Amino acid sequence: MAIEEIHSLGAPPPFKIAFVAYTLPEYAVYHFAEHYAEKFGIVAKVLVSIRDAKDWLGVREDLRALPRRDELIDASPSRARSRSLVNT
């Protein structure tokens, strides 16, 4: 599992990872991973927008440059994939 790999690579604490879920099944899986990460000292959080994830991780940039969620969703397969953001 990816959480175990992150831990085995020696990510320095406090290591934070944000999962961005666009669908309900993704949310359920990421919610499990959020709690599983606690076993390894990784702080994880499931969010529903990249903007919220960047804010939670403390990534600072011009928020006006970020697309709104409705701008990200279309029928193309490349847009349908979920994203996870990582910050150490």
PDB file of N, CA, C and O in Angstrom:
ATOM      1  N   MET A   1       0.842  -1.176   0.000  1.00  0.00           N
ATOM      2  CA  MET A   1       0.000   0.000   0.000  1.00  0.00           C
ATOM      3  C   MET A   1       0.888   1.241   0.000  1.00  0.00           C
ATOM      4  O   MET A   1       1.978   1.227   0.572  1.00  0.00           O
ATOM      5  N   ALA A   2       0.434   2.293  -0.627  1.00  0.00           N
ATOM      6  CA  ALA A   2       1.230   3.517  -0.777  1.00  0.00           C
ATOM      7  C   ALA A   2       1.610   4.134   0.565  1.00  0.00           C
ATOM      8  O   ALA A   2       2.713   4.663   0.709  1.00  0.00           O
ATOM      9  N   ILE A   3       0.725   4.075   1.537  1.00  0.00           N
ATOM     10  CA  ILE A   3       1.017   4.635   2.859  1.00  0.00           C
ATOM     11  C   ILE A   3       2.231   3.928   3.465  1.00  0.00           C
ATOM     12  O   ILE A   3       3.107   4.574   4.041  1.00  0.00           O
ATOM     13  N   GLU A   4       2.279   2.615   3.333  1.00  0.00           N
ATOM     14  CA  GLU A   4       3.412   1.851   3.852  1.00  0.00           C
ATOM     15  C   GLU A   4       4.703   2.220   3.130  1.00  0.00           C
ATOM     16  O   GLU A   4       5.761   2.306   3.754  1.00  0.00           O
ATOM     17  N   GLU A   5       4.621   2.437   1.826  1.00  0.00           N
ATOM     18  CA  GLU A   5       5.799   2.822   1.047  1.00  0.00           C
ATOM     19  C   GLU A   5       6.305   4.196   1.468  1.00  0.00           C
ATOM     20  O   GLU A   5       7.512   4.399   1.600  1.00  0.00           O
ATOM     21  N   ILE A   6       5.408   5.124   1.675  1.00  0.00           N
ATOM     22  CA  ILE A   6       5.808   6.461   2.136  1.00  0.00           C
ATOM     23  C   ILE A   6       6.532   6.347   3.467  1.00  0.00           C
ATOM     24  O   ILE A   6       7.568   6.976   3.681  1.00  0.00           O
ATOM     25  N   HIS A   7       5.979   5.546   4.352  1.00  0.00           N
ATOM     26  CA  HIS A   7       6.597   5.350   5.666  1.00  0.00           C
ATOM     27  C   HIS A   7       7.972   4.695   5.538  1.00  0.00           C
ATOM     28  O   HIS A   7       8.923   5.109   6.201  1.00  0.00           O
ATOM     29  N   SER A   8       8.075   3.680   4.693  1.00  0.00           N
ATOM     30  CA  SER A   8       9.351   2.961   4.553  1.00  0.00           C
ATOM     31  C   SER A   8      10.439   3.829   3.924  1.00  0.00           C
ATOM     32  O   SER A   8      11.627   3.579   4.131  1.00  0.00           O
ATOM     33  N   LEU A   9      10.046   4.836   3.164  1.00  0.00           N
ATOM     34  CA  LEU A   9      11.030   5.741   2.578  1.00  0.00           C
ATOM     35  C   LEU A   9      11.584   6.726   3.593  1.00  0.00           C
ATOM     36  O   LEU A   9      12.532   7.458   3.310  1.00  0.00           O
ATOM     37  N   GLY A  10      10.981   6.739   4.785  1.00  0.00           N
ATOM     38  CA  GLY A  10      11.501   7.580   5.844  1.00  0.00           C
ATOM     39  C   GLY A  10      11.023   9.017   5.794  1.00  0.00           C
ATOM     40  O   GLY A  10      11.775   9.939   6.111  1.00  0.00           O
ATOM     41  N   ALA A  11       9.792   9.208   5.403  1.00  0.00           N
ATOM     42  CA  ALA A  11       9.237  10.562   5.374  1.00  0.00           C
ATOM     43  C   ALA A  11       9.332  11.164   6.776  1.00  0.00           C
ATOM     44  O   ALA A  11       8.873  10.558   7.744  1.00  0.00           O
ATOM     45  N   PRO A  12       9.923  12.350   6.888  1.00  0.00           N
ATOM     46  CA  PRO A  12      10.123  12.944   8.220  1.00  0.00           C
ATOM     47  C   PRO A  12       8.814  13.419   8.839  1.00  0.00           C
ATOM     48  O   PRO A  12       7.982  14.018   8.157  1.00  0.00           O
ATOM     49  N   PRO A  13       8.631  13.155  10.122  1.00  0.00           N
ATOM     50  CA  PRO A  13       7.424  13.640  10.787  1.00  0.00           C
ATOM     51  C   PRO A  13       7.541  15.146  11.042  1.00  0.00           C
ATOM     52  O   PRO A  13       8.665  15.621  11.203  1.00  0.00           O
ATOM     53  N   PRO A  14       6.505  15.894  11.088  1.00  0.00           N
ATOM     54  CA  PRO A  14       5.152  15.437  10.779  1.00  0.00           C
ATOM     55  C   PRO A  14       4.931  15.457   9.270  1.00  0.00           C
ATOM     56  O   PRO A  14       5.027  16.507   8.635  1.00  0.00           O
ATOM     57  N   PHE A  15       4.644  14.323   8.717  1.00  0.00           N
ATOM     58  CA  PHE A  15       4.388  14.188   7.280  1.00  0.00           C
ATOM     59  C   PHE A  15       2.889  14.283   7.057  1.00  0.00           C
ATOM     60  O   PHE A  15       2.108  13.607   7.726  1.00  0.00           O
ATOM     61  N   LYS A  16       2.493  15.129   6.111  1.00  0.00           N
ATOM     62  CA  LYS A  16       1.070  15.327   5.828  1.00  0.00           C
ATOM     63  C   LYS A  16       0.774  14.972   4.376  1.00  0.00           C
ATOM     64  O   LYS A  16       1.557  15.261   3.471  1.00  0.00           O
ATOM     65  N   ILE A  17      -0.373  14.341   4.183  1.00  0.00           N
ATOM     66  CA  ILE A  17      -0.830  14.043   2.829  1.00  0.00           C
ATOM     67  C   ILE A  17      -2.319  14.356   2.751  1.00  0.00           C
ATOM     68  O   ILE A  17      -3.086  14.054   3.665  1.00  0.00           O
ATOM     69  N   ALA A  18      -2.698  14.959   1.655  1.00  0.00           N
ATOM     70  CA  ALA A  18      -4.106  15.283   1.430  1.00  0.00           C
ATOM     71  C   ALA A  18      -4.611  14.474   0.242  1.00  0.00           C
ATOM     72  O   ALA A  18      -3.970  14.424  -0.808  1.00  0.00           O
ATOM     73  N   PHE A  19      -5.749  13.852   0.420  1.00  0.00           N
ATOM     74  CA  PHE A  19      -6.398  13.115  -0.658  1.00  0.00           C
ATOM     75  C   PHE A  19      -7.579  13.938  -1.138  1.00  0.00           C
ATOM     76  O   PHE A  19      -8.398  14.387  -0.336  1.00  0.00           O
ATOM     77  N   VAL A  20      -7.666  14.136  -2.454  1.00  0.00           N
ATOM     78  CA  VAL A  20      -8.777  14.885  -3.026  1.00  0.00           C
ATOM     79  C   VAL A  20      -9.694  13.901  -3.740  1.00  0.00           C
ATOM     80  O   VAL A  20      -9.312  13.287  -4.736  1.00  0.00           O
ATOM     81  N   ALA A  21     -10.898  13.763  -3.220  1.00  0.00           N
ATOM     82  CA  ALA A  21     -11.861  12.796  -3.751  1.00  0.00           C
ATOM     83  C   ALA A  21     -12.925  13.525  -4.577  1.00  0.00           C
ATOM     84  O   ALA A  21     -13.527  14.497  -4.120  1.00  0.00           O
ATOM     85  N   TYR A  22     -13.140  13.045  -5.780  1.00  0.00           N
ATOM     86  CA  TYR A  22     -14.149  13.633  -6.649  1.00  0.00           C
ATOM     87  C   TYR A  22     -15.430  12.809  -6.721  1.00  0.00           C
ATOM     88  O   TYR A  22     -16.462  13.298  -7.179  1.00  0.00           O
ATOM     89  N   THR A  23     -15.363  11.547  -6.264  1.00  0.00           N
ATOM     90  CA  THR A  23     -16.547  10.698  -6.291  1.00  0.00           C
ATOM     91  C   THR A  23     -16.717  10.020  -4.940  1.00  0.00           C
ATOM     92  O   THR A  23     -15.775   9.948  -4.150  1.00  0.00           O
ATOM     93  N   LEU A  24     -17.911   9.526  -4.680  1.00  0.00           N
ATOM     94  CA  LEU A  24     -18.188   8.872  -3.415  1.00  0.00           C
ATOM     95  C   LEU A  24     -17.324   7.622  -3.201  1.00  0.00           C
ATOM     96  O   LEU A  24     -16.819   7.437  -2.093  1.00  0.00           O
ATOM     97  N   PRO A  25     -17.127   6.755  -4.204  1.00  0.00           N
ATOM     98  CA  PRO A  25     -16.238   5.600  -3.981  1.00  0.00           C
ATOM     99  C   PRO A  25     -14.807   6.019  -3.634  1.00  0.00           C
ATOM    100  O   PRO A  25     -14.174   5.397  -2.782  1.00  0.00           O
ATOM    101  N   GLU A  26     -14.299   7.055  -4.279  1.00  0.00           N
ATOM    102  CA  GLU A  26     -12.966   7.553  -3.938  1.00  0.00           C
ATOM    103  C   GLU A  26     -12.938   8.038  -2.495  1.00  0.00           C
ATOM    104  O   GLU A  26     -11.981   7.786  -1.764  1.00  0.00           O
ATOM    105  N   TYR A  27     -13.991   8.731  -2.095  1.00  0.00           N
ATOM    106  CA  TYR A  27     -14.049   9.251  -0.740  1.00  0.00           C
ATOM    107  C   TYR A  27     -13.967   8.111   0.270  1.00  0.00           C
ATOM    108  O   TYR A  27     -13.266   8.222   1.275  1.00  0.00           O
ATOM    109  N   ALA A  28     -14.669   7.031   0.012  1.00  0.00           N
ATOM    110  CA  ALA A  28     -14.666   5.893   0.933  1.00  0.00           C
ATOM    111  C   ALA A  28     -13.272   5.278   1.044  1.00  0.00           C
ATOM    112  O   ALA A  28     -12.823   4.962   2.145  1.00  0.00           O
ATOM    113  N   VAL A  29     -12.597   5.109  -0.068  1.00  0.00           N
ATOM    114  CA  VAL A  29     -11.249   4.533  -0.064  1.00  0.00           C
ATOM    115  C   VAL A  29     -10.275   5.474   0.635  1.00  0.00           C
ATOM    116  O   VAL A  29      -9.471   5.034   1.456  1.00  0.00           O
ATOM    117  N   TYR A  30     -10.340   6.758   0.318  1.00  0.00           N
ATOM    118  CA  TYR A  30      -9.434   7.722   0.927  1.00  0.00           C
ATOM    119  C   TYR A  30      -9.710   7.873   2.425  1.00  0.00           C
ATOM    120  O   TYR A  30      -8.790   8.107   3.208  1.00  0.00           O
ATOM    121  N   HIS A  31     -10.952   7.741   2.810  1.00  0.00           N
ATOM    122  CA  HIS A  31     -11.292   7.812   4.232  1.00  0.00           C
ATOM    123  C   HIS A  31     -10.625   6.657   4.984  1.00  0.00           C
ATOM    124  O   HIS A  31     -10.125   6.840   6.093  1.00  0.00           O
ATOM    125  N   PHE A  32     -10.621   5.472   4.376  1.00  0.00           N
ATOM    126  CA  PHE A  32      -9.910   4.332   4.966  1.00  0.00           C
ATOM    127  C   PHE A  32      -8.414   4.641   5.062  1.00  0.00           C
ATOM    128  O   PHE A  32      -7.796   4.407   6.100  1.00  0.00           O
ATOM    129  N   ALA A  33      -7.834   5.166   3.979  1.00  0.00           N
ATOM    130  CA  ALA A  33      -6.400   5.480   3.961  1.00  0.00           C
ATOM    131  C   ALA A  33      -6.060   6.559   4.984  1.00  0.00           C
ATOM    132  O   ALA A  33      -4.979   6.548   5.572  1.00  0.00           O
ATOM    133  N   GLU A  34      -6.982   7.482   5.189  1.00  0.00           N
ATOM    134  CA  GLU A  34      -6.774   8.546   6.176  1.00  0.00           C
ATOM    135  C   GLU A  34      -6.537   7.943   7.567  1.00  0.00           C
ATOM    136  O   GLU A  34      -5.623   8.357   8.280  1.00  0.00           O
ATOM    137  N   HIS A  35      -7.351   6.980   7.938  1.00  0.00           N
ATOM    138  CA  HIS A  35      -7.206   6.345   9.248  1.00  0.00           C
ATOM    139  C   HIS A  35      -6.039   5.355   9.277  1.00  0.00           C
ATOM    140  O   HIS A  35      -5.389   5.193  10.309  1.00  0.00           O
ATOM    141  N   TYR A  36      -5.778   4.705   8.166  1.00  0.00           N
ATOM    142  CA  TYR A  36      -4.658   3.760   8.083  1.00  0.00           C
ATOM    143  C   TYR A  36      -3.325   4.487   8.254  1.00  0.00           C
ATOM    144  O   TYR A  36      -2.397   3.948   8.856  1.00  0.00           O
ATOM    145  N   ALA A  37      -3.230   5.687   7.735  1.00  0.00           N
ATOM    146  CA  ALA A  37      -1.998   6.470   7.815  1.00  0.00           C
ATOM    147  C   ALA A  37      -1.599   6.768   9.249  1.00  0.00           C
ATOM    148  O   ALA A  37      -0.413   6.903   9.549  1.00  0.00           O
ATOM    149  N   GLU A  38      -2.576   6.870  10.135  1.00  0.00           N
ATOM    150  CA  GLU A  38      -2.289   7.146  11.549  1.00  0.00           C
ATOM    151  C   GLU A  38      -1.370   6.091  12.153  1.00  0.00           C
ATOM    152  O   GLU A  38      -0.570   6.407  13.034  1.00  0.00           O
ATOM    153  N   LYS A  39      -1.470   4.842  11.696  1.00  0.00           N
ATOM    154  CA  LYS A  39      -0.626   3.758  12.207  1.00  0.00           C
ATOM    155  C   LYS A  39       0.855   4.032  11.963  1.00  0.00           C
ATOM    156  O   LYS A  39       1.717   3.524  12.680  1.00  0.00           O
ATOM    157  N   PHE A  40       1.141   4.842  10.942  1.00  0.00           N
ATOM    158  CA  PHE A  40       2.519   5.110  10.543  1.00  0.00           C
ATOM    159  C   PHE A  40       2.964   6.522  10.888  1.00  0.00           C
ATOM    160  O   PHE A  40       4.023   6.968  10.445  1.00  0.00           O
ATOM    161  N   GLY A  41       2.177   7.211  11.660  1.00  0.00           N
ATOM    162  CA  GLY A  41       2.537   8.573  12.042  1.00  0.00           C
ATOM    163  C   GLY A  41       2.372   9.594  10.940  1.00  0.00           C
ATOM    164  O   GLY A  41       2.954  10.678  10.994  1.00  0.00           O
ATOM    165  N   ILE A  42       1.587   9.255   9.950  1.00  0.00           N
ATOM    166  CA  ILE A  42       1.329  10.164   8.834  1.00  0.00           C
ATOM    167  C   ILE A  42      -0.018  10.837   9.074  1.00  0.00           C
ATOM    168  O   ILE A  42      -1.014  10.176   9.368  1.00  0.00           O
ATOM    169  N   VAL A  43      -0.033  12.149   8.945  1.00  0.00           N
ATOM    170  CA  VAL A  43      -1.274  12.905   9.118  1.00  0.00           C
ATOM    171  C   VAL A  43      -1.927  13.023   7.745  1.00  0.00           C
ATOM    172  O   VAL A  43      -1.361  13.627   6.834  1.00  0.00           O
ATOM    173  N   ALA A  44      -3.114  12.448   7.600  1.00  0.00           N
ATOM    174  CA  ALA A  44      -3.815  12.449   6.319  1.00  0.00           C
ATOM    175  C   ALA A  44      -5.191  13.077   6.478  1.00  0.00           C
ATOM    176  O   ALA A  44      -5.791  13.042   7.552  1.00  0.00           O
ATOM    177  N   LYS A  45      -5.670  13.646   5.393  1.00  0.00           N
ATOM    178  CA  LYS A  45      -6.997  14.251   5.421  1.00  0.00           C
ATOM    179  C   LYS A  45      -7.626  14.098   4.038  1.00  0.00           C
ATOM    180  O   LYS A  45      -6.961  14.259   3.015  1.00  0.00           O
ATOM    181  N   VAL A  46      -8.919  13.786   4.030  1.00  0.00           N
ATOM    182  CA  VAL A  46      -9.673  13.683   2.780  1.00  0.00           C
ATOM    183  C   VAL A  46     -10.421  14.986   2.569  1.00  0.00           C
ATOM    184  O   VAL A  46     -11.132  15.462   3.454  1.00  0.00           O
ATOM    185  N   LEU A  47     -10.252  15.553   1.393  1.00  0.00           N
ATOM    186  CA  LEU A  47     -10.903  16.812   1.048  1.00  0.00           C
ATOM    187  C   LEU A  47     -11.568  16.679  -0.319  1.00  0.00           C
ATOM    188  O   LEU A  47     -11.336  15.707  -1.036  1.00  0.00           O
ATOM    189  N   VAL A  48     -12.383  17.644  -0.669  1.00  0.00           N
ATOM    190  CA  VAL A  48     -13.108  17.548  -1.938  1.00  0.00           C
ATOM    191  C   VAL A  48     -12.666  18.586  -2.970  1.00  0.00           C
ATOM    192  O   VAL A  48     -13.260  18.680  -4.044  1.00  0.00           O
ATOM    193  N   SER A  49     -11.635  19.362  -2.655  1.00  0.00           N
ATOM    194  CA  SER A  49     -11.125  20.295  -3.654  1.00  0.00           C
ATOM    195  C   SER A  49      -9.623  20.474  -3.494  1.00  0.00           C
ATOM    196  O   SER A  49      -9.086  20.369  -2.392  1.00  0.00           O
ATOM    197  N   ILE A  50      -8.966  20.740  -4.591  1.00  0.00           N
ATOM    198  CA  ILE A  50      -7.531  20.985  -4.573  1.00  0.00           C
ATOM    199  C   ILE A  50      -7.238  22.237  -3.761  1.00  0.00           C
ATOM    200  O   ILE A  50      -6.244  22.297  -3.038  1.00  0.00           O
ATOM    201  N   ARG A  51      -8.089  23.218  -3.879  1.00  0.00           N
ATOM    202  CA  ARG A  51      -7.913  24.463  -3.127  1.00  0.00           C
ATOM    203  C   ARG A  51      -7.905  24.182  -1.623  1.00  0.00           C
ATOM    204  O   ARG A  51      -7.045  24.691  -0.905  1.00  0.00           O
ATOM    205  N   ASP A  52      -8.856  23.375  -1.143  1.00  0.00           N
ATOM    206  CA  ASP A  52      -8.899  23.027   0.285  1.00  0.00           C
ATOM    207  C   ASP A  52      -7.659  22.231   0.694  1.00  0.00           C
ATOM    208  O   ASP A  52      -7.111  22.440   1.776  1.00  0.00           O
ATOM    209  N   ALA A  53      -7.223  21.324  -0.169  1.00  0.00           N
ATOM    210  CA  ALA A  53      -6.046  20.518   0.129  1.00  0.00           C
ATOM    211  C   ALA A  53      -4.796  21.386   0.246  1.00  0.00           C
ATOM    212  O   ALA A  53      -4.004  21.223   1.174  1.00  0.00           O
ATOM    213  N   LYS A  54      -4.625  22.297  -0.687  1.00  0.00           N
ATOM    214  CA  LYS A  54      -3.457  23.177  -0.630  1.00  0.00           C
ATOM    215  C   LYS A  54      -3.500  24.063   0.601  1.00  0.00           C
ATOM    216  O   LYS A  54      -2.467  24.332   1.214  1.00  0.00           O
ATOM    217  N   ASP A  55      -4.684  24.516   0.965  1.00  0.00           N
ATOM    218  CA  ASP A  55      -4.821  25.335   2.161  1.00  0.00           C
ATOM    219  C   ASP A  55      -4.467  24.517   3.404  1.00  0.00           C
ATOM    220  O   ASP A  55      -3.740  24.998   4.272  1.00  0.00           O
ATOM    221  N   TRP A  56      -4.974  23.293   3.494  1.00  0.00           N
ATOM    222  CA  TRP A  56      -4.705  22.441   4.645  1.00  0.00           C
ATOM    223  C   TRP A  56      -3.218  22.088   4.740  1.00  0.00           C
ATOM    224  O   TRP A  56      -2.662  22.022   5.836  1.00  0.00           O
ATOM    225  N   LEU A  57      -2.582  21.864   3.595  1.00  0.00           N
ATOM    226  CA  LEU A  57      -1.162  21.524   3.585  1.00  0.00           C
ATOM    227  C   LEU A  57      -0.271  22.739   3.829  1.00  0.00           C
ATOM    228  O   LEU A  57       0.914  22.595   4.130  1.00  0.00           O
ATOM    229  N   GLY A  58      -0.838  23.919   3.699  1.00  0.00           N
ATOM    230  CA  GLY A  58      -0.047  25.128   3.897  1.00  0.00           C
ATOM    231  C   GLY A  58       0.685  25.572   2.653  1.00  0.00           C
ATOM    232  O   GLY A  58       1.647  26.335   2.739  1.00  0.00           O
ATOM    233  N   VAL A  59       0.247  25.109   1.503  1.00  0.00           N
ATOM    234  CA  VAL A  59       0.843  25.533   0.243  1.00  0.00           C
ATOM    235  C   VAL A  59       0.253  26.890  -0.102  1.00  0.00           C
ATOM    236  O   VAL A  59      -0.958  27.021  -0.280  1.00  0.00           O
ATOM    237  N   ARG A  60       1.099  27.885  -0.194  1.00  0.00           N
ATOM    238  CA  ARG A  60       0.624  29.241  -0.453  1.00  0.00           C
ATOM    239  C   ARG A  60       0.882  29.615  -1.907  1.00  0.00           C
ATOM    240  O   ARG A  60       2.001  29.501  -2.408  1.00  0.00           O
ATOM    241  N   GLU A  61      -0.147  30.050  -2.553  1.00  0.00           N
ATOM    242  CA  GLU A  61      -0.026  30.576  -3.912  1.00  0.00           C
ATOM    243  C   GLU A  61      -1.235  31.445  -4.174  1.00  0.00           C
ATOM    244  O   GLU A  61      -2.153  31.516  -3.357  1.00  0.00           O
ATOM    245  N   ASP A  62      -1.232  32.089  -5.291  1.00  0.00           N
ATOM    246  CA  ASP A  62      -2.340  32.961  -5.636  1.00  0.00           C
ATOM    247  C   ASP A  62      -3.571  32.108  -5.915  1.00  0.00           C
ATOM    248  O   ASP A  62      -3.648  31.441  -6.947  1.00  0.00           O
ATOM    249  N   LEU A  63      -4.535  32.128  -4.994  1.00  0.00           N
ATOM    250  CA  LEU A  63      -5.721  31.281  -5.131  1.00  0.00           C
ATOM    251  C   LEU A  63      -6.577  31.659  -6.328  1.00  0.00           C
ATOM    252  O   LEU A  63      -7.358  30.840  -6.813  1.00  0.00           O
ATOM    253  N   ARG A  64      -6.443  32.866  -6.801  1.00  0.00           N
ATOM    254  CA  ARG A  64      -7.214  33.257  -7.996  1.00  0.00           C
ATOM    255  C   ARG A  64      -6.770  32.485  -9.218  1.00  0.00           C
ATOM    256  O   ARG A  64      -7.534  32.352 -10.175  1.00  0.00           O
ATOM    257  N   ALA A  65      -5.537  31.966  -9.205  1.00  0.00           N
ATOM    258  CA  ALA A  65      -5.016  31.217 -10.348  1.00  0.00           C
ATOM    259  C   ALA A  65      -5.531  29.776 -10.370  1.00  0.00           C
ATOM    260  O   ALA A  65      -5.451  29.110 -11.403  1.00  0.00           O
ATOM    261  N   LEU A  66      -6.061  29.286  -9.238  1.00  0.00           N
ATOM    262  CA  LEU A  66      -6.564  27.917  -9.191  1.00  0.00           C
ATOM    263  C   LEU A  66      -7.933  27.822  -9.854  1.00  0.00           C
ATOM    264  O   LEU A  66      -8.777  28.697  -9.660  1.00  0.00           O
ATOM    265  N   PRO A  67      -8.158  26.769 -10.632  1.00  0.00           N
ATOM    266  CA  PRO A  67      -9.482  26.598 -11.226  1.00  0.00           C
ATOM    267  C   PRO A  67     -10.514  26.221 -10.170  1.00  0.00           C
ATOM    268  O   PRO A  67     -10.190  25.580  -9.170  1.00  0.00           O
ATOM    269  N   ARG A  68     -11.748  26.621 -10.402  1.00  0.00           N
ATOM    270  CA  ARG A  68     -12.832  26.191  -9.530  1.00  0.00           C
ATOM    271  C   ARG A  68     -13.118  24.721  -9.812  1.00  0.00           C
ATOM    272  O   ARG A  68     -12.779  24.209 -10.879  1.00  0.00           O
ATOM    273  N   ARG A  69     -13.744  24.046  -8.849  1.00  0.00           N
ATOM    274  CA  ARG A  69     -14.022  22.621  -9.009  1.00  0.00           C
ATOM    275  C   ARG A  69     -14.870  22.356 -10.244  1.00  0.00           C
ATOM    276  O   ARG A  69     -14.622  21.383 -10.957  1.00  0.00           O
ATOM    277  N   ASP A  70     -15.857  23.189 -10.514  1.00  0.00           N
ATOM    278  CA  ASP A  70     -16.717  22.961 -11.679  1.00  0.00           C
ATOM    279  C   ASP A  70     -15.950  23.134 -12.981  1.00  0.00           C
ATOM    280  O   ASP A  70     -16.386  22.636 -14.019  1.00  0.00           O
ATOM    281  N   GLU A  71     -14.826  23.825 -12.951  1.00  0.00           N
ATOM    282  CA  GLU A  71     -13.996  23.952 -14.145  1.00  0.00           C
ATOM    283  C   GLU A  71     -13.152  22.705 -14.368  1.00  0.00           C
ATOM    284  O   GLU A  71     -12.714  22.448 -15.489  1.00  0.00           O
ATOM    285  N   LEU A  72     -12.919  21.927 -13.314  1.00  0.00           N
ATOM    286  CA  LEU A  72     -12.101  20.720 -13.420  1.00  0.00           C
ATOM    287  C   LEU A  72     -12.879  19.518 -13.938  1.00  0.00           C
ATOM    288  O   LEU A  72     -12.300  18.607 -14.530  1.00  0.00           O
ATOM    289  N   ILE A  73     -14.177  19.516 -13.718  1.00  0.00           N
ATOM    290  CA  ILE A  73     -14.980  18.341 -14.042  1.00  0.00           C
ATOM    291  C   ILE A  73     -15.496  18.432 -15.472  1.00  0.00           C
ATOM    292  O   ILE A  73     -16.222  19.361 -15.826  1.00  0.00           O
ATOM    293  N   ASP A  74     -15.117  17.468 -16.274  1.00  0.00           N
ATOM    294  CA  ASP A  74     -15.677  17.308 -17.611  1.00  0.00           C
ATOM    295  C   ASP A  74     -15.682  15.825 -17.938  1.00  0.00           C
ATOM    296  O   ASP A  74     -15.391  15.003 -17.069  1.00  0.00           O
ATOM    297  N   ALA A  75     -15.998  15.474 -19.145  1.00  0.00           N
ATOM    298  CA  ALA A  75     -16.154  14.062 -19.498  1.00  0.00           C
ATOM    299  C   ALA A  75     -14.836  13.386 -19.854  1.00  0.00           C
ATOM    300  O   ALA A  75     -14.819  12.168 -20.034  1.00  0.00           O
ATOM    301  N   SER A  76     -13.747  14.111 -19.962  1.00  0.00           N
ATOM    302  CA  SER A  76     -12.500  13.490 -20.387  1.00  0.00           C
ATOM    303  C   SER A  76     -11.920  12.615 -19.280  1.00  0.00           C
ATOM    304  O   SER A  76     -11.963  12.986 -18.107  1.00  0.00           O
ATOM    305  N   PRO A  77     -11.376  11.454 -19.650  1.00  0.00           N
ATOM    306  CA  PRO A  77     -10.812  10.538 -18.653  1.00  0.00           C
ATOM    307  C   PRO A  77      -9.681  11.167 -17.849  1.00  0.00           C
ATOM    308  O   PRO A  77      -9.519  10.863 -16.667  1.00  0.00           O
ATOM    309  N   SER A  78      -8.899  12.040 -18.475  1.00  0.00           N
ATOM    310  CA  SER A  78      -7.787  12.646 -17.741  1.00  0.00           C
ATOM    311  C   SER A  78      -8.278  13.532 -16.612  1.00  0.00           C
ATOM    312  O   SER A  78      -7.584  13.687 -15.608  1.00  0.00           O
ATOM    313  N   ARG A  79      -9.457  14.115 -16.753  1.00  0.00           N
ATOM    314  CA  ARG A  79     -10.015  14.962 -15.704  1.00  0.00           C
ATOM    315  C   ARG A  79     -10.734  14.147 -14.639  1.00  0.00           C
ATOM    316  O   ARG A  79     -10.920  14.619 -13.517  1.00  0.00           O
ATOM    317  N   ALA A  80     -11.138  12.935 -14.978  1.00  0.00           N
ATOM    318  CA  ALA A  80     -11.919  12.123 -14.049  1.00  0.00           C
ATOM    319  C   ALA A  80     -11.050  11.499 -12.962  1.00  0.00           C
ATOM    320  O   ALA A  80     -11.564  11.076 -11.926  1.00  0.00           O
ATOM    321  N   ARG A  81      -9.735  11.439 -13.188  1.00  0.00           N
ATOM    322  CA  ARG A  81      -8.860  10.839 -12.192  1.00  0.00           C
ATOM    323  C   ARG A  81      -8.770  11.722 -10.952  1.00  0.00           C
ATOM    324  O   ARG A  81      -8.837  12.949 -11.029  1.00  0.00           O
ATOM    325  N   SER A  82      -8.618  11.069  -9.827  1.00  0.00           N
ATOM    326  CA  SER A  82      -8.474  11.819  -8.575  1.00  0.00           C
ATOM    327  C   SER A  82      -7.021  12.233  -8.415  1.00  0.00           C
ATOM    328  O   SER A  82      -6.142  11.780  -9.149  1.00  0.00           O
ATOM    329  N   ARG A  83      -6.791  13.090  -7.456  1.00  0.00           N
ATOM    330  CA  ARG A  83      -5.438  13.553  -7.196  1.00  0.00           C
ATOM    331  C   ARG A  83      -5.135  13.440  -5.716  1.00  0.00           C
ATOM    332  O   ARG A  83      -6.032  13.513  -4.876  1.00  0.00           O
ATOM    333  N   SER A  84      -3.893  13.265  -5.415  1.00  0.00           N
ATOM    334  CA  SER A  84      -3.482  13.381  -4.021  1.00  0.00           C
ATOM    335  C   SER A  84      -2.314  14.346  -3.977  1.00  0.00           C
ATOM    336  O   SER A  84      -1.443  14.335  -4.848  1.00  0.00           O
ATOM    337  N   LEU A  85      -2.310  15.157  -2.978  1.00  0.00           N
ATOM    338  CA  LEU A  85      -1.255  16.155  -2.810  1.00  0.00           C
ATOM    339  C   LEU A  85      -0.444  15.763  -1.592  1.00  0.00           C
ATOM    340  O   LEU A  85      -0.992  15.318  -0.584  1.00  0.00           O
ATOM    341  N   VAL A  86       0.859  15.931  -1.690  1.00  0.00           N
ATOM    342  CA  VAL A  86       1.733  15.542  -0.600  1.00  0.00           C
ATOM    343  C   VAL A  86       2.555  16.736  -0.183  1.00  0.00           C
ATOM    344  O   VAL A  86       2.993  17.522  -1.024  1.00  0.00           O
ATOM    345  N   ASN A  87       2.769  16.878   1.123  1.00  0.00           N
ATOM    346  CA  ASN A  87       3.605  17.948   1.660  1.00  0.00           C
ATOM    347  C   ASN A  87       4.363  17.413   2.853  1.00  0.00           C
ATOM    348  O   ASN A  87       3.782  16.751   3.713  1.00  0.00           O
ATOM    349  N   THR A  88       5.650  17.690   2.916  1.00  0.00           N
ATOM    350  CA  THR A  88       6.431  17.297   4.091  1.00  0.00           C
ATOM    351  C   THR A  88       6.758  18.496   4.912  1.00  0.00           C
ATOM    352  O   THR A  88       7.413  18.376   5.947  1.00  0.00           O
TER     353      THR A  88
END
